[in-house]
């Protein structure tokens, strides 16, 4: 009897608690359910260490993958008689689902929402801060093998913003100059005049963009290496450098006819 392997539908990425650490990743498959929250039973567990965030529920919600779509379902209101010993019930705030170009969508306790965007973020507000869960939903109609083993042999068109392109090139600058390692977060932050957390967030978004497009990516736990090498081997760096040069050249600011 043969069994069919589950179909990859996307991934969930999140940070456990240490802002210096890489994001944890959970693959999402058709007809699966992923629980997220503070409890030990959650596949995506956060808010429990190194400092416990008591306002994050043991189960904050679920990602339900069904019919080729990903649904965000918020857990219902807690039973007031079943709180943790010596602790008040967690505040059950609405989850916030946001995607580029649109306002956040609140998902109240007991309700569900399926974003149309392929990349979105679930925000879970606790006492110590806001926990961000990044979701990439791959569509069914890509017409490609979900497992890509080789880089593209031609330039891949990725619709990056000017800021994303600038951040990507800043990380890649040492590699383009012959170094093995990309620039550090601190080096990039200083170069593009942003905070360390801001450039790191842009880097994570680039990683999500490349994953959504099913681009070949090296097996590396370092997001800097993974993003730069993915861009380099899929010929995205060349195109990004050209566009960035065009946008920053003196001719771009010169009035027509001069």
LINTAVEN-V412696 format. One record per pair of residues at least 24 apart in sequence whose C-alpha atoms are under 10 Angstrom apart, sorted by sequence separation. I is the first residue (numbers start at 1). J is the second residue. D is the distance in whole Angstrom. If there is no record, write none. Layout:
I:J:D
I:J:D
This chain:
5:29:10
6:30:7
7:31:9
35:59:7
36:60:6
37:61:7
72:96:10
97:121:6
98:122:7
167:191:9
200:224:9
203:227:7
207:231:10
210:234:10
6:31:9
35:60:8
36:61:6
37:62:9
72:97:8
96:121:8
97:122:5
98:123:8
166:191:10
167:192:7
203:228:9
206:231:9
6:32:9
35:61:6
36:62:6
58:84:10
96:122:6
97:123:6
166:192:7
34:61:9
35:62:4
36:63:8
95:122:7
96:123:5
97:124:9
167:194:10
16:44:9
17:45:10
34:62:5
35:63:7
95:123:6
96:124:7
171:199:9
15:44:9
16:45:7
17:46:7
33:62:7
34:63:5
35:64:9
94:123:9
95:124:6
96:125:9
163:192:9
170:199:10
14:44:8
15:45:9
16:46:5
17:47:6
33:63:6
34:64:7
54:84:10
60:90:10
94:124:8
95:125:8
13:44:9
14:45:9
15:46:7
16:47:7
17:48:8
18:49:9
32:63:8
33:64:5
34:65:9
77:108:10
78:109:9
93:124:8
94:125:8
167:198:10
168:199:9
12:44:8
14:46:8
15:47:9
16:48:8
17:49:6
18:50:8
32:64:6
33:65:6
57:89:8
58:90:9
60:92:8
74:106:10
75:107:10
76:108:8
77:109:6
92:124:10
93:125:7
167:199:7
171:203:9
16:49:7
17:50:7
18:51:10
31:64:7
32:65:5
33:66:9
54:87:8
55:88:9
56:89:10
57:90:6
60:93:9
74:107:6
75:108:8
76:109:5
77:110:7
92:125:9
93:126:9
167:200:9
16:50:9
17:51:8
30:64:9
31:65:5
32:66:7
54:88:9
55:89:8
56:90:6
57:91:8
60:94:10
61:95:9
73:107:7
74:108:6
75:109:5
76:110:4
91:125:9
92:126:9
168:202:8
17:52:9
28:63:9
29:64:9
30:65:5
31:66:5
54:89:9
55:90:5
56:91:8
57:92:7
60:95:8
72:107:8
73:108:9
74:109:5
75:110:5
76:111:8
91:126:8
97:132:10
99:134:10
164:199:9
167:202:7
168:203:7
17:53:10
28:64:9
29:65:7
30:66:6
31:67:8
54:90:6
55:91:6
56:92:8
57:93:10
73:109:8
74:110:5
75:111:8
90:126:9
91:127:9
96:132:10
97:133:9
98:134:10
99:135:10
163:199:10
167:203:7
28:65:7
29:66:9
30:67:8
31:68:9
33:70:10
53:90:9
54:91:9
55:92:8
56:93:9
73:110:7
74:111:6
75:112:9
90:127:10
97:134:10
165:202:10
30:68:7
31:69:10
32:70:10
33:71:10
34:72:10
35:73:10
36:74:10
37:75:10
55:93:9
73:111:6
74:112:6
164:202:6
168:206:8
29:68:9
30:69:8
31:70:10
36:75:10
72:111:8
73:112:4
74:113:9
163:202:8
164:203:8
167:206:9
185:224:9
30:70:9
35:75:10
72:112:5
73:113:7
184:224:8
29:70:10
71:112:6
72:113:5
73:114:9
164:205:8
165:206:9
183:224:8
28:70:9
71:113:6
72:114:6
164:206:7
182:224:6
183:225:9
70:113:9
71:114:4
72:115:8
181:224:9
182:225:6
70:114:6
71:115:7
181:225:7
182:226:10
69:114:7
70:115:8
180:225:9
182:227:10
183:228:10
61:107:10
69:115:9
70:116:9
160:206:8
182:228:7
69:116:9
181:228:9
182:229:9
61:109:9
64:112:9
70:118:9
158:206:10
60:109:9
61:110:9
63:112:9
65:114:10
69:118:10
160:209:9
61:111:10
62:112:9
63:113:10
64:114:9
72:122:8
159:209:9
175:225:10
12:63:9
61:112:9
63:114:10
158:209:8
158:210:8
172:224:9
176:228:10
171:224:7
172:225:9
175:228:8
171:225:9
175:229:9
10:65:9
158:213:8
172:227:9
173:228:9
9:65:8
157:213:10
168:224:9
171:227:9
172:228:6
176:232:9
9:66:10
156:213:10
171:228:7
172:229:9
175:232:9
170:228:10
9:68:7
10:69:10
156:215:9
168:227:8
169:228:8
172:231:9
8:68:10
9:69:8
10:70:9
168:228:7
172:232:9
7:68:10
9:70:8
176:237:9
169:231:10
61:124:10
152:215:8
168:231:8
60:124:8
151:215:7
152:216:8
173:237:10
70:135:9
150:215:9
151:216:5
172:237:8
70:136:9
148:214:7
149:215:9
150:216:6
151:217:8
57:124:10
70:137:7
146:213:10
147:214:8
148:215:7
149:216:6
150:217:9
151:218:10
56:124:8
69:137:8
70:138:10
146:214:7
147:215:9
148:216:5
149:217:8
150:218:10
168:236:10
169:237:7
55:124:10
56:125:7
57:126:9
68:137:9
69:138:9
136:205:10
144:213:10
145:214:8
146:215:10
147:216:8
148:217:8
149:218:10
168:237:8
169:238:10
55:125:8
56:126:5
68:138:9
69:139:8
134:204:9
144:214:8
55:126:5
56:127:8
68:139:7
69:140:9
134:205:9
137:208:10
142:213:9
165:236:10
169:240:7
53:125:10
54:126:8
55:127:6
56:128:9
63:135:9
65:137:9
68:140:7
136:208:6
142:214:9
165:237:9
168:240:8
169:241:7
53:126:6
54:127:7
55:128:8
56:129:10
67:140:10
68:141:10
135:208:8
136:209:8
138:211:9
139:212:9
158:231:10
168:241:9
53:127:6
54:128:9
55:129:10
56:130:10
134:208:8
137:211:10
138:212:6
139:213:10
165:239:10
166:240:8
52:127:9
53:128:6
56:131:9
136:211:8
137:212:7
138:213:8
156:231:9
165:240:6
166:241:9
169:244:9
52:128:9
53:129:9
136:212:6
138:214:8
155:231:10
164:240:10
165:241:8
47:124:10
51:128:9
135:212:10
155:232:10
156:233:10
157:234:10
166:243:10
152:230:10
155:233:9
156:234:6
157:235:9
158:236:8
162:240:9
165:243:9
166:244:7
47:126:8
151:230:8
154:233:9
155:234:6
156:235:6
157:236:7
165:244:7
47:127:10
151:231:10
153:233:8
154:234:7
155:235:5
156:236:6
160:240:9
47:128:9
151:232:9
152:233:7
153:234:7
154:235:6
155:236:6
156:237:10
158:239:9
162:243:9
163:244:10
47:129:9
151:233:6
152:234:5
153:235:8
154:236:9
155:237:9
157:239:8
158:240:9
162:244:7
47:130:10
150:233:9
151:234:5
152:235:8
155:238:8
156:239:9
157:240:10
47:131:8
150:234:9
151:235:9
152:236:10
155:239:7
46:131:8
120:205:10
162:247:9
46:132:10
119:205:9
37:124:9
46:133:10
36:124:10
120:208:10
44:133:9
119:208:7
118:208:10
119:209:8
118:209:9
119:212:8
37:131:10
118:212:7
36:133:9
14:121:10
28:135:9
10:118:9
11:119:10
12:120:10
13:121:9
14:122:10
25:133:10
27:135:10
28:136:9
10:119:10
12:121:9
24:133:10
25:134:9
26:135:10
27:136:10
28:137:8
12:122:10
23:133:9
25:135:10
28:138:10
17:128:10
23:134:9
17:129:10
17:131:9
16:131:9
15:131:8
16:132:10
14:131:8
15:132:8
14:132:6
15:133:8
13:132:9
14:133:5
15:134:10
13:133:6
14:134:6
12:133:7
13:134:5
14:135:9
12:134:6
13:135:6
11:134:8
12:135:5
13:136:9
11:135:6
12:136:7
10:135:7
11:136:5
12:137:9
10:136:5
11:137:7
9:136:8
10:137:5
11:138:9
9:137:6
10:138:5
8:137:9
9:138:5
10:139:9
8:138:8
9:139:7
8:139:10
9:140:8
8:140:10
7:140:10
10:146:10
9:146:9
8:146:7
7:146:8
8:147:9
20:197:9
19:197:8
20:200:10
23:204:9
22:204:10
13:204:9
13:208:9
12:208:10
11:208:9
24:221:10
10:208:10
23:221:9
22:221:8
23:222:10
11:211:9
22:222:7
23:223:9
10:211:8
11:212:9
21:222:10
22:223:7
10:212:8
9:212:10
